[in-house]
Structures are given as C-alpha cells and as structure tokens.
Amino acid sequence: MIPGSAKRNLTQRASVHLDMARGLAALAVLASHVRGLFFVPYHDLSRHSIPLDMFYGATTLGHQAVMIFFVLSGFLIVGSIVNSFDGGTWSWTKYLVNRIVRLSLVLIPALILCWVVDHIGMALSSTAALYHRPVENLFTTSVAHLETAPNFFGSLFYVQSILVQPFGSDGPLWSLSYEFWYYILFPIALCALAGKFRARIKVFYCAAALVIFFFVGRAIALYFLIWLLGGSVAVSLRLREARTRFSWANAMGIAPLLFGLGFSISRPLNSPFFTDAIVALGFAAWVYVIVGASERHMSPAYARTARLLAGFSYTLYLTHFPIVFFMRARMHGAVWLPTFIHLVYAVLICAIAAGAAYVFSQLTEAKTELVRHRVMGLFR
C-alpha cells in the first residue's frame, strides 16, 4: 500500500496536454529522421544563421523525444498499476493482455510493412544502392544485412538491442524493447515489496527482477531510472492535497523542459545518460505542474488536434522510418541544402509518412480496445 494513495484522476485539460506532448514527440522523431536523411549535416554548412540554427536545433530532438516517451510511459503505467494494487483489482492476466495487445497490435503489422517496403527497395535498381551499404549515423551495417529472421522474430518478442538488432530499416524499434521490459520489471518489483504476499513469494519476485536486470543489460537497466522518474511523478501527485490555481505556474512549468532540451543540443555532457536525464527531469517537472493544475477552459480545436496526434503517435513511431528511408533511396544525388524548396519537399515527405501512419493506425492502433476486450474474453 502506498501512503496517501487515494485515486487521482487526470483532468480533461491535463489529459489533452499529455496527448499533445505524445503527438509532438512522435512528430519530432519523424522530423529528426527526415532532416538527418535528406539534409546536409549542420557542421558541413558553408554559412550559419539564426533561422538555420533554429531549423537544425528543432530537428535534432528525435532522441530527446524518446526520453519524453519514457517519462510519459512511466507516469501512466505506474499510476495505473498502483491504482490496481490499492483497489485490490490487480491481475497479471489483465495487465499483460492490456500491455501486449497495445504493443503487438501495431508492432506485428509494422514489422511486415518494414519487410515489404525494404524488399521493394532492395529489388528496384533505382533504390537498391542505399539498402546495401552502411548509412552514416544510422546503420553501421547495411539494411540488407539486418533483414534476417532472427532480427524479425527478436523484434517481435522484444529482445532487439538485447539478443538481436532491430529488424531491417526500422531502427526506431530499439526503444520498444526498453518499454516492454520496464512494463514487466515494475510490477514484479512492486509485488516483491507488497505486504500481501508471503516471504517465499517475495523472494521469487526479487529473484525474477534480478534475472531480468541481468538479461536486459546495463543500458536498459540504467534507463529504467528515467522511466521510473515518470512513475515518481504519478506517486507524488497522489500525495498532493490540492491543485495549483495560479496560471503562472503552468507557464513556469515549461521552463525546465525548454532548458533541458536546449542544454542537450548546445552543451551535451560527456555522458549521454546524464544528458538524457536532464531532459527527462525537465519534462517530468512539466508533467507534475500540468497534472496538478486545476481544470480550465481550453480551445476545442487544440483538444481535437491533441487527440488526433496522440491517436496514431505509436503507429507513426513504428512505421515512418521504412517509408522515409525508401523515399531517400529514390532520391538520386547528394543530400539537400536547407533552401526554401527543399524545406517544402521535407514537409511533404513528413506529410506522406504521417498520412500513411494515420491510415495504418485506423486498422491497428484504433482497434486496441476492441482487441483487448476480445482477448480478455478468451481468459474468462
């Protein structure tokens, strides 16, 4: 039992803001990959200016967006698990069905999509070259060498970055194994600490947690702390007596996040983890302020946009890279300079990838609750 664990529901305002954060983070990953694939690197520019610095800075936040996903995931999942424990409704079956359906309903078709797009790219003489050589800052080996059955099934069962590499051109799959094992680790650790279990059951859970920590390796175990940071926000908000009523608090809440993002771009530390932790702390502070604020009126257009972006953000994350990579392979010649016409092309490429992901999501991500209900029906 966690002290002060009365259930705390999100206000509609907080829910919409968190949806917007999730949607914008997915778009940041897309923009980062489009800029990285199609445009000349920043250090190779012959001249610099404030607009160019802003463009390259804004499109360098793909990795930082993943840290935002980790914190947001920890916040939502830990809050849900603690509520279940406190309410006496915790069920491993229900929890695993919810989590695995949420992840795999999009992952399985996304892996098939990646296989199809990559094989089309490797088969066409006009695109095959990019698939058969390493790509700077993306693939140390070629995409063709990553198109293996072990990588496919390893990614399917969330052991990419542990036992295998992410499948094909879908490099963003690396973070999915992190998420999955965090989903498993936290409830196991909570069961080991829960007072309702006998000593030998707690010993079993402790042993299971240790085995998983050794299995996933140092990197995934270390970034579990960032995921737990989101969970700590969820727990601390349960102890908070009243909501913030001052409008300036919401504006100030974004300051640590902006500082963290700016710091990670301009003055990254020698340790990538500590740089990522600064970003995560800034976002966690923003979540704490937003969720703890009182309900206020918000624009219906803003709310609809947030719901729309969040509704296919997971699908966009998993499906965009094979599509964007194929379009890059179709482009002959050198990478682009950031001219106006090339920026327009980049926006169109982002729109194509996002549009394809939205259509894909209507067949997968949008059906999550329906599939969960049907799968749970099998266990009843």
C-alpha positions as CSV (number, residue, x, y, z in Angstrom):
1,M,0.0,0.0,0.0
2,I,1.4,3.4,-1.0
3,P,0.8,6.2,1.6
4,G,-1.9,8.7,0.5
5,S,-3.0,6.5,-2.3
6,A,-6.4,7.9,-2.9
7,K,-7.0,7.6,-6.7
8,R,-6.3,10.8,-8.5
9,N,-7.9,11.1,-12.0
10,L,-6.5,13.3,-14.7
11,T,-8.4,16.4,-15.5
12,Q,-9.5,16.7,-19.1
13,R,-7.1,19.6,-19.5
14,A,-4.2,17.6,-18.2
15,S,-5.1,14.6,-20.4
16,V,-5.2,16.8,-23.5
17,H,-1.9,18.4,-22.8
18,L,-0.3,15.0,-22.3
19,D,-1.8,13.8,-25.5
20,M,-0.3,16.8,-27.3
21,A,3.1,16.1,-25.8
22,R,2.9,12.5,-27.0
23,G,1.9,13.5,-30.5
24,L,4.5,16.3,-30.8
25,A,7.2,13.8,-29.6
26,A,6.3,11.4,-32.4
27,L,6.4,14.2,-34.9
28,A,9.8,15.3,-33.5
29,V,11.2,11.8,-34.2
30,L,9.8,11.9,-37.7
31,A,11.3,15.4,-38.4
32,S,14.6,14.4,-37.0
33,H,14.9,11.4,-39.3
34,V,13.8,13.3,-42.4
35,R,16.3,16.1,-41.7
36,G,19.1,13.5,-41.0
37,L,18.4,11.5,-44.1
38,F,17.8,14.3,-46.6
39,F,19.8,17.4,-45.5
40,V,23.5,18.2,-45.3
41,P,24.8,17.9,-41.7
42,Y,25.0,21.1,-39.7
43,H,28.8,21.1,-39.5
44,D,29.1,20.9,-43.3
45,L,27.1,24.1,-43.9
46,S,29.1,26.8,-45.5
47,R,27.3,29.5,-43.6
48,H,25.2,29.8,-40.5
49,S,22.4,32.0,-39.4
50,I,19.8,32.2,-36.7
51,P,17.0,30.7,-38.8
52,L,19.3,27.8,-39.9
53,D,20.3,27.2,-36.3
54,M,16.7,27.1,-35.3
55,F,15.8,24.6,-38.1
56,Y,18.7,22.3,-37.2
57,G,18.0,22.6,-33.5
58,A,14.3,21.9,-33.8
59,T,15.0,18.8,-36.0
60,T,17.7,17.4,-33.7
61,L,15.2,16.4,-30.9
62,G,14.4,12.8,-32.0
63,H,16.3,11.1,-29.3
64,Q,15.1,13.6,-26.7
65,A,11.6,12.8,-27.8
66,V,12.2,9.1,-26.8
67,M,13.1,10.3,-23.3
68,I,9.8,12.1,-23.2
69,F,8.1,8.9,-24.2
70,F,9.9,7.0,-21.4
71,V,8.8,9.5,-18.7
72,L,5.2,9.7,-20.0
73,S,5.0,5.9,-20.2
74,G,6.3,5.6,-16.6
75,F,3.8,8.2,-15.4
76,L,0.8,6.5,-16.9
77,I,1.8,2.8,-16.3
78,V,3.0,3.3,-12.7
79,G,-0.2,5.2,-11.9
80,S,-2.4,2.5,-13.3
81,I,-0.5,-0.3,-11.5
82,V,-0.6,1.4,-8.2
83,N,-4.3,2.1,-8.5
84,S,-4.9,-1.5,-9.2
85,F,-2.9,-2.7,-6.2
86,D,-4.6,-0.2,-3.9
87,G,-8.0,-1.1,-5.2
88,G,-7.4,-4.8,-4.8
89,T,-8.1,-5.4,-8.5
90,W,-4.5,-6.2,-9.6
91,S,-4.4,-9.1,-12.1
92,W,-1.3,-10.2,-14.0
93,T,-3.5,-11.6,-16.7
94,K,-5.4,-8.4,-17.4
95,Y,-2.3,-6.3,-17.1
96,L,-0.3,-8.5,-19.6
97,V,-3.1,-8.6,-22.0
98,N,-3.5,-4.9,-22.0
99,R,0.2,-4.2,-22.4
100,I,0.9,-6.9,-25.0
101,V,-2.1,-6.1,-27.1
102,R,-1.2,-2.4,-27.0
103,L,2.3,-3.0,-28.2
104,S,1.9,-6.0,-30.6
105,L,-1.3,-4.9,-32.4
106,V,0.8,-2.3,-34.1
107,L,4.2,-4.0,-33.9
108,I,3.3,-7.1,-35.9
109,P,1.9,-5.3,-39.0
110,A,4.7,-2.7,-38.7
111,L,7.3,-5.4,-39.0
112,I,5.5,-6.9,-42.0
113,L,5.3,-3.4,-43.6
114,C,9.0,-2.9,-43.0
115,W,9.8,-6.2,-44.7
116,V,7.6,-5.4,-47.7
117,V,9.0,-1.8,-48.1
118,D,12.6,-2.9,-47.6
119,H,12.3,-5.8,-50.1
120,I,10.8,-3.5,-52.7
121,G,13.6,-1.0,-52.1
122,M,16.3,-3.8,-52.4
123,A,14.6,-5.2,-55.6
124,L,14.5,-1.9,-57.5
125,S,17.7,-0.9,-59.3
126,S,16.9,2.8,-58.6
127,T,16.8,2.3,-54.9
128,A,18.9,-0.8,-54.1
129,A,22.2,1.0,-53.5
130,L,21.2,2.7,-50.2
131,Y,20.0,-0.7,-48.9
132,H,23.3,-2.4,-49.5
133,R,25.7,-0.1,-47.7
134,P,26.1,1.4,-44.2
135,V,24.4,4.8,-43.6
136,E,26.3,7.3,-41.6
137,N,24.9,7.9,-38.1
138,L,22.1,5.3,-38.7
139,F,23.3,1.8,-39.6
140,T,26.8,0.5,-39.0
141,T,26.0,-2.3,-41.4
142,S,23.6,-2.3,-44.4
143,V,19.8,-2.6,-44.1
144,A,20.1,-5.8,-46.3
145,H,22.2,-7.4,-43.5
146,L,19.6,-6.5,-40.9
147,E,16.8,-8.3,-42.9
148,T,17.2,-11.6,-41.1
149,A,14.7,-14.0,-39.5
150,P,16.4,-13.7,-36.0
151,N,16.1,-9.9,-36.2
152,F,12.5,-10.2,-37.2
153,F,11.4,-12.6,-34.5
154,G,13.7,-11.0,-32.0
155,S,12.0,-7.7,-32.6
156,L,8.6,-9.4,-32.4
157,F,9.4,-10.7,-28.9
158,Y,11.1,-7.5,-27.7
159,V,14.7,-8.7,-27.4
160,Q,16.1,-6.2,-30.0
161,S,19.1,-4.4,-28.6
162,I,19.5,-7.4,-26.2
163,L,20.0,-10.5,-28.3
164,V,19.4,-9.2,-31.8
165,Q,19.4,-5.9,-33.7
166,P,16.2,-4.1,-34.8
167,F,14.8,-5.6,-37.9
168,G,15.6,-4.1,-41.3
169,S,15.4,-0.3,-41.7
170,D,13.1,0.1,-38.7
171,G,15.9,1.4,-36.4
172,P,13.4,3.1,-34.0
173,L,12.4,-0.3,-32.8
174,W,15.3,-0.2,-30.4
175,S,13.3,1.7,-27.8
176,L,10.4,-0.8,-27.8
177,S,12.4,-3.5,-26.0
178,Y,13.2,-0.9,-23.3
179,E,9.5,-0.1,-22.9
180,F,8.4,-3.8,-22.8
181,W,10.9,-4.8,-20.1
182,Y,10.0,-1.8,-18.0
183,Y,6.4,-2.9,-18.2
184,I,7.5,-6.3,-16.7
185,L,10.1,-5.1,-14.2
186,F,8.0,-2.5,-12.3
187,P,5.0,-4.8,-11.3
188,I,7.5,-7.6,-10.4
189,A,9.4,-5.2,-8.1
190,L,6.1,-3.9,-6.6
191,C,5.0,-7.5,-6.0
192,A,8.3,-8.1,-4.2
193,L,7.5,-5.2,-1.9
194,A,3.8,-5.7,-1.4
195,G,2.8,-6.7,2.1
196,K,0.1,-9.1,1.0
197,F,2.5,-11.8,-0.4
198,R,4.2,-14.4,1.7
199,A,8.0,-14.3,2.2
200,R,8.8,-17.1,-0.3
201,I,6.7,-15.4,-3.0
202,K,8.5,-12.1,-2.4
203,V,11.8,-14.0,-2.7
204,F,10.6,-15.4,-6.1
205,Y,9.7,-11.9,-7.3
206,C,13.1,-10.5,-6.2
207,A,14.9,-13.3,-8.0
208,A,12.8,-12.7,-11.1
209,A,13.7,-9.0,-11.1
210,L,17.4,-9.7,-10.7
211,V,17.3,-12.2,-13.6
212,I,15.6,-9.6,-15.9
213,F,18.1,-6.9,-14.9
214,F,21.0,-9.2,-15.9
215,F,19.2,-10.3,-19.0
216,V,18.4,-6.9,-20.4
217,G,21.9,-5.5,-19.8
218,R,23.3,-2.3,-18.4
219,A,21.9,0.2,-20.8
220,I,18.2,-0.9,-20.5
221,A,18.6,-1.3,-16.7
222,L,20.1,2.2,-16.4
223,Y,17.4,3.9,-18.4
224,F,14.8,2.3,-16.2
225,L,15.6,5.1,-13.8
226,I,14.3,7.6,-16.4
227,W,11.1,5.5,-16.8
228,L,10.8,5.4,-13.0
229,L,11.1,9.2,-13.0
230,G,7.7,9.4,-14.7
231,G,6.4,6.9,-12.1
232,S,7.6,9.0,-9.3
233,V,5.6,11.9,-10.6
234,A,2.5,9.8,-10.6
235,V,3.1,8.7,-7.0
236,S,4.0,12.2,-5.7
237,L,0.8,13.6,-7.3
238,R,-1.2,11.1,-5.2
239,L,0.2,12.7,-2.1
240,R,-0.7,16.2,-3.2
241,E,-3.6,17.7,-1.4
242,A,-4.7,20.5,-3.7
243,R,-4.4,21.6,-7.3
244,T,-2.4,24.6,-8.4
245,R,-4.6,27.6,-9.1
246,F,-2.1,30.1,-10.3
247,S,-1.9,30.5,-14.1
248,W,1.8,31.5,-13.9
249,A,2.6,28.1,-12.5
250,N,1.7,26.4,-15.8
251,A,3.8,28.8,-17.8
252,M,6.8,28.3,-15.4
253,G,6.4,24.5,-15.7
254,I,7.6,24.5,-19.3
255,A,10.9,26.4,-18.3
256,P,12.8,23.3,-17.0
257,L,11.8,21.3,-20.2
258,L,13.0,24.1,-22.5
259,F,16.2,24.3,-20.5
260,G,16.8,20.6,-20.8
261,L,16.1,20.5,-24.5
262,G,18.3,23.5,-25.2
263,F,21.1,22.1,-23.0
264,S,21.0,18.7,-24.7
265,I,21.5,20.4,-28.1
266,S,24.0,23.1,-27.3
267,R,26.1,21.7,-24.4
268,P,25.6,17.9,-24.2
269,L,27.6,16.2,-21.4
270,N,30.2,13.5,-22.0
271,S,27.7,11.0,-20.5
272,P,24.7,10.6,-22.8
273,F,22.7,9.2,-19.9
274,F,23.1,12.3,-17.8
275,T,22.2,14.5,-20.7
276,D,19.1,12.4,-21.3
277,A,18.3,12.6,-17.5
278,I,18.3,16.4,-17.7
279,V,15.8,16.3,-20.5
280,A,13.7,13.7,-18.6
281,L,13.8,15.8,-15.4
282,G,12.6,18.9,-17.3
283,F,9.7,17.0,-18.8
284,A,8.8,15.3,-15.5
285,A,8.6,18.8,-13.9
286,W,6.3,19.9,-16.7
287,V,4.1,16.9,-16.2
288,Y,3.9,17.5,-12.4
289,V,2.7,21.1,-13.0
290,I,0.2,20.3,-15.7
291,V,-1.4,17.3,-14.0
292,G,-1.5,19.2,-10.7
293,A,-3.1,22.3,-12.1
294,S,-6.8,23.0,-11.7
295,E,-9.3,22.5,-14.6
296,R,-9.6,25.4,-17.0
297,H,-11.2,26.0,-20.3
298,M,-9.2,25.1,-23.4
299,S,-9.7,25.5,-27.1
300,P,-11.8,22.7,-28.7
301,A,-9.5,22.9,-31.8
302,Y,-6.5,22.3,-29.6
303,A,-8.1,19.4,-27.8
304,R,-9.1,17.8,-31.2
305,T,-5.6,18.2,-32.6
306,A,-4.1,16.7,-29.4
307,R,-6.4,13.7,-29.6
308,L,-5.7,13.2,-33.3
309,L,-1.9,13.3,-32.9
310,A,-1.9,11.0,-29.9
311,G,-4.3,8.6,-31.6
312,F,-1.7,7.5,-34.1
313,S,1.6,8.5,-32.4
314,Y,2.7,5.0,-31.6
315,T,1.9,3.8,-35.2
316,L,3.8,6.8,-36.6
317,Y,6.8,6.0,-34.5
318,L,6.9,2.3,-35.7
319,T,6.1,2.8,-39.4
320,H,7.7,6.1,-40.5
321,F,11.3,5.1,-41.0
322,P,11.0,2.4,-43.6
323,I,8.8,4.8,-45.7
324,V,11.1,7.7,-45.3
325,F,14.2,5.6,-46.0
326,F,12.6,4.3,-49.2
327,M,11.9,7.8,-50.3
328,R,15.5,8.8,-49.6
329,A,16.7,5.8,-51.6
330,R,14.6,7.1,-54.5
331,M,16.4,10.4,-54.4
332,H,19.5,10.4,-56.6
333,G,22.4,12.7,-55.9
334,A,23.8,14.4,-52.8
335,V,21.8,15.5,-49.7
336,W,20.0,18.8,-49.8
337,L,21.0,22.2,-48.7
338,P,18.3,23.8,-46.4
339,T,16.8,26.0,-49.2
340,F,13.1,27.0,-49.3
341,I,12.2,24.5,-51.9
342,H,13.9,21.7,-50.1
343,L,12.2,22.6,-46.9
344,V,8.9,22.4,-48.8
345,Y,9.9,18.9,-50.0
346,A,10.7,17.9,-46.5
347,V,7.3,19.0,-45.2
348,L,5.7,16.9,-48.0
349,I,7.8,13.9,-47.1
350,C,6.7,14.3,-43.4
351,A,3.1,14.6,-44.5
352,I,3.3,11.4,-46.6
353,A,4.8,9.4,-43.8
354,A,2.3,10.8,-41.2
355,G,-0.6,10.3,-43.6
356,A,0.4,6.7,-44.2
357,A,0.8,6.1,-40.5
358,Y,-2.7,7.5,-39.8
359,V,-4.3,5.2,-42.3
360,F,-2.3,2.3,-40.9
361,S,-3.4,3.2,-37.4
362,Q,-7.1,3.0,-38.3
363,L,-6.6,-0.7,-39.0
364,T,-4.4,-1.3,-35.9
365,E,-4.0,1.2,-33.1
366,A,-7.6,2.4,-33.3
367,K,-8.8,-1.2,-32.7
368,T,-6.8,-1.6,-29.4
369,E,-9.7,-1.6,-27.0
370,L,-11.8,-3.9,-29.2
371,V,-8.9,-6.5,-29.4
372,R,-8.2,-6.2,-25.7
373,H,-11.9,-7.0,-24.9
374,R,-11.9,-10.0,-27.2
375,V,-8.6,-11.4,-25.9
376,M,-9.7,-11.0,-22.3
377,G,-12.9,-12.8,-23.2
378,L,-10.8,-15.9,-24.0
379,F,-9.4,-15.9,-20.4
380,R,-12.8,-15.6,-18.8
